Amino acid sequence: MHVTRLMALLVLLAFQQKGTTTIAKGDPLPAKPGLVRRNFAKSFYMLNVPGGWKPEKRPGLILFMHGSGGRAEGAIGTFTMALDKGYILFSPETIAENRMAWDPDEDGKNIIAMIEEVIRVFNVDRDRLLCSGFSAGGAQTIPQMCVNVDFFTAGSPCGGCCYSAELEKNPALSFYVYCGKKDAIAYTGAEQAYDSLDKKGFNVRFIAPENIGHAMEPGGWQKIFDWFDGLIPEEQLPYFHGARDFMEKKQPGKAVATLKKLAAMKTVTRHAKGRCDRLCAQIEAAGADELAKAKEIEDPKKAVEALTKLKASYDGAEIGAKIEAALKELKK
């Protein structure tokens, strides 16, 4: 490593360590702003919570994974501009001892478990979760998203990218693929991944600066954040928040009605509409499963009670009409 780069890295790490609170594995994660190193399972993660954090604001979250030989302590400083808009920054450390690569399986499950903890403590907005990384971290981005295709809402693989057919299970995903054209390590794979994503109909953008090698273009991280922050405009977020509230209250029918209202608006973004459609489809599928189980109840009285509760719960969703029809048939 060049001496200047090494010195810069050491200064950065020293600065971060100075203001960092370390949380042991067995201790609870504190729900307060600040920079935290959280020891977790086989590795750890860095967390930066903005000063103005409040649970009712439902902050978005940006996952950024370091490259070969990198560290979570350095990676956590990548999207600092997002802190001013209330986003939480999250950077995990790979379980690999040499930190040269990520394990799509073990690292993948570990990272999901880490973020789930952060979501619970900080009331993170599940409709604004970005998965990103550079070099080896970029190559891990899509495999990480495939661990659970409905966990993240968008991905930005940078300086390393690969395509997986698993993504097709969630057509609502959006992507910002970045790779310099002079990047001999990653450009071919990034271009192929973009072509695959584009042909499959995903909402995808491909940025490939002419004279950039294996590095980020000037101002590149800001461009990625601006893209992600604009996927769901601020005025459209309340619809998702309202739908999530109804889902927590066991009123999926009202959640569907709320999402469909947004999806029908002329100003709805492509990404927001895709998420509306995806969430509605999941709710309808869950309702269909519950209806099937209710129909299997042999005791007519108990079946009527179950269907009556389902009807009230799914009123407003398409499956609600089928539940009502089944209830009428049973009462004959």
Secondary structure, 3 states (H helix, E strand, C coil): CCHHHHHHHHHHHHHHHHCEEEECCCCCCCCCCEEEEEEECCEEEEEEECCCCCHHHCCCEEEEECCCCCCHHHHCCCCHHHHHHCCEEEEECCCCCCCCCCCCCHHHHHHHHHHHHHHHHHCCCCCCEEEEEECHHHHHHHHHHHHCCCCCCEEEEECCCCCCHHHHHCCCCEEEEECCCCCCCCHHHHHHHHHHHHHCCCEEEEECCCCCCCCCCCCHHHHHHHHHHCCCCHHHHHHHHHHHHHHHCCCHHHHHHHHHHHHCCCCCCHHHHHHHHHHHHHHHHHHHHHHHHHHCCCCHHHHHHHHHHHHHHCCCCHHHHHHHHHHHHHHC
